[in-house]
Amino acid sequence: MPIQERRERERAERERLIVTAARELAESEGWDAVTTRRLADEIEYSQPVLYSHFKGKNAIMAAVAVEGFAELAAELRAARTSAPSPRDALADVAAAYAAFAERRPALYDAMFTLPVDLPFASPKSPPPLQEGFAELRETLRPLAGEESPDVLTETFWSALHGLVTLMRNGRLRAEDHDIRMAALISRFSG
C-alpha cells in the first residue's frame, strides 16, 4: 500500500503543479499563452503526462476556476462575517467581489467569462462553486424579506458581475465605479 500512496501523492503534486503553472502563466501573459505544450515545458514533464491529468486546456482552466471559487468564497465569507450589519455586509461583500476580479483578472476570466466545462446552478456543481453562491445568499438572506433568497442572490450576482465585467473591459467610466456600487447596494438593501 505505501507504493500506491506514494504514486497518488506524486500524481496529486503533478496536478497541483500543472494548475499552479497555468494560473501563473495566465496571470502574467493571458490565457492565450496557456497551451499544453507551454505548460509541459514550464513544469518539465511531457505533454502526455499533462494529458494523463487533464483532457486539455479547458479542463485545466476548469481546475483553475474551481480553485478560484474556493478563494472567492473565503474572501466573501470574511467580508460578510466581519460586517456589523446586513447592509454593511452587502457593501463589503460587493467590494470584496470587485476587488477579487481586479486583483486576479485571469482567474476571474476562467471562473466567469471563458468557456469551461463546469455545471453552474446545479446540485452537480463542485462544492467551491456552491460555497461561493452560498456566501452571496447568506449575505442577502437578511435583506430578502418575502423574496426568494436564491432568486434575489442570482439577480444581485448578475448585476454585480455585469458591473465588474463592464468596468474591467472599459465599457463603463472608472471614475463612477463607487457611485454605481453604492446604487447597487442601495437597490438591494433597501
C-alpha positions in Angstrom: 0.0 0.0 0.0 2.8 2.5 0.6 3.8 2.4 -3.1 0.2 3.2 -4.1 0.0 6.0 -1.6 3.3 7.5 -2.9 2.0 7.3 -6.5 -1.2 9.0 -5.6 0.7 11.7 -3.7 3.0 12.2 -6.7 0.0 12.4 -9.0 -1.7 15.0 -6.8 1.6 17.0 -6.7 1.9 16.9 -10.5 -1.7 18.0 -10.9 -1.1 20.9 -8.4 2.0 21.8 -10.3 0.0 22.0 -13.6 -2.7 24.1 -12.1 -0.3 26.5 -10.5 1.8 26.9 -13.7 -1.4 27.5 -15.7 -2.5 30.2 -13.2 0.8 31.9 -13.1 1.2 31.9 -16.9 -2.4 33.2 -17.4 -1.9 36.0 -14.9 1.4 37.1 -16.5 0.7 36.6 -20.2 -3.1 35.8 -20.6 -4.9 32.6 -21.3 -3.9 32.6 -24.9 -0.3 31.9 -23.7 -1.5 28.8 -21.8 -1.1 25.8 -24.1 -0.4 22.2 -23.2 3.0 22.5 -24.9 3.9 25.6 -22.9 2.7 24.0 -19.7 4.7 20.9 -20.3 7.8 23.0 -20.8 7.0 25.0 -17.7 6.6 22.0 -15.4 9.3 19.9 -17.2 7.0 17.0 -18.0 5.9 15.7 -21.4 2.6 16.6 -22.9 1.3 13.0 -22.5 1.9 13.5 -18.7 -0.3 16.6 -18.8 -3.0 14.7 -20.8 -2.9 11.9 -18.2 -4.2 14.5 -15.7 -6.4 16.7 -17.8 -8.2 16.2 -21.2 -6.9 19.6 -22.4 -6.7 23.3 -21.8 -10.4 23.6 -21.0 -10.1 21.0 -18.2 -7.1 22.8 -16.8 -9.0 26.1 -16.9 -11.9 24.4 -15.1 -9.5 23.2 -12.4 -8.1 26.7 -12.0 -11.7 28.1 -11.9 -12.7 25.6 -9.1 -9.6 26.7 -7.1 -10.6 30.4 -7.7 -14.2 29.8 -6.4 -12.8 28.4 -3.2 -10.6 31.5 -2.8 -13.5 33.8 -3.7 -15.8 32.0 -1.2 -13.3 32.5 1.6 -12.9 36.2 0.8 -16.7 36.7 0.6 -17.1 34.9 3.9 -14.5 37.1 5.6 -16.2 40.2 4.3 -19.7 39.0 5.3 -18.9 37.8 8.8 -16.9 40.9 9.8 -19.6 43.4 8.9 -21.6 45.0 11.7 -25.0 45.0 9.8 -26.7 43.3 6.9 -26.4 46.4 4.7 -22.7 46.8 5.6 -22.2 43.1 4.8 -23.7 43.6 1.4 -21.5 46.5 0.7 -18.4 44.7 2.0 -19.2 41.5 0.0 -19.7 43.5 -3.2 -16.4 45.4 -2.6 -14.6 42.1 -1.9 -16.0 40.6 -5.1 -15.0 43.6 -7.2 -11.5 43.7 -5.6 -11.1 39.9 -6.3 -11.9 40.4 -10.0 -9.5 43.4 -10.2 -6.6 41.6 -8.4 -6.9 38.3 -10.3 -8.2 39.1 -13.8 -7.1 35.8 -15.5 -8.5 33.8 -12.6 -11.8 35.7 -12.8 -11.9 35.1 -16.5 -11.5 31.3 -16.0 -14.3 31.4 -13.4 -16.8 33.6 -15.2 -16.1 34.5 -18.8 -14.2 31.7 -20.6 -15.9 28.5 -21.7 -15.1 25.9 -19.0 -17.0 22.6 -18.5 -18.4 23.3 -15.1 -22.0 22.8 -14.1 -23.4 26.0 -12.5 -26.7 26.3 -10.6 -26.9 22.5 -10.2 -26.6 20.0 -7.4 -23.7 18.6 -9.5 -21.8 21.9 -9.2 -18.4 21.4 -7.5 -18.5 22.3 -3.8 -16.4 25.5 -4.2 -19.0 26.9 -6.7 -21.8 26.1 -4.3 -19.9 27.7 -1.4 -19.4 30.9 -3.4 -23.0 31.2 -4.2 -23.9 30.3 -0.6 -21.8 33.2 0.7 -23.7 35.6 -1.5 -27.0 34.1 -0.5 -26.2 34.3 3.2 -25.3 38.0 2.7 -28.7 38.7 1.0 -30.8 36.4 3.2 -31.4 39.1 6.0 -32.4 41.6 3.3 -34.7 39.3 1.2 -38.0 39.9 3.1 -40.7 37.9 1.3 -38.5 37.4 -1.8 -36.8 34.1 -2.6 -33.2 34.4 -1.3 -32.0 32.3 -4.2 -33.6 34.5 -6.8 -32.5 37.7 -5.1 -29.0 36.3 -4.9 -29.0 35.4 -8.6 -30.2 38.9 -9.5 -27.7 40.6 -7.3 -24.9 38.4 -8.5 -25.9 39.1 -12.1 -25.9 42.8 -11.6 -22.6 42.8 -9.6 -20.9 40.6 -12.3 -22.2 42.8 -15.0 -20.8 45.9 -13.4 -17.5 44.3 -12.7 -17.2 42.9 -16.2 -18.1 46.1 -17.9 -15.7 48.0 -15.8 -12.9 45.6 -16.5 -13.5 45.8 -20.2 -13.5 49.6 -20.2 -17.2 49.8 -21.1 -18.0 52.0 -18.0 -16.3 55.1 -16.7 -13.9 54.2 -14.0 -14.5 57.4 -12.0 -18.1 56.4 -11.4 -17.4 52.9 -10.1 -18.1 53.8 -6.4 -21.3 55.6 -7.3 -22.5 52.6 -9.3 -21.6 50.2 -6.4 -23.5 52.4 -3.9 -26.5 52.4 -6.2 -26.4 48.7 -6.5 -26.2 48.3 -2.7 -29.0 50.7 -2.2 -31.3 48.9 -4.5 -30.7 45.5 -2.8 -30.6 46.6 0.8 -33.5 48.9 1.0 
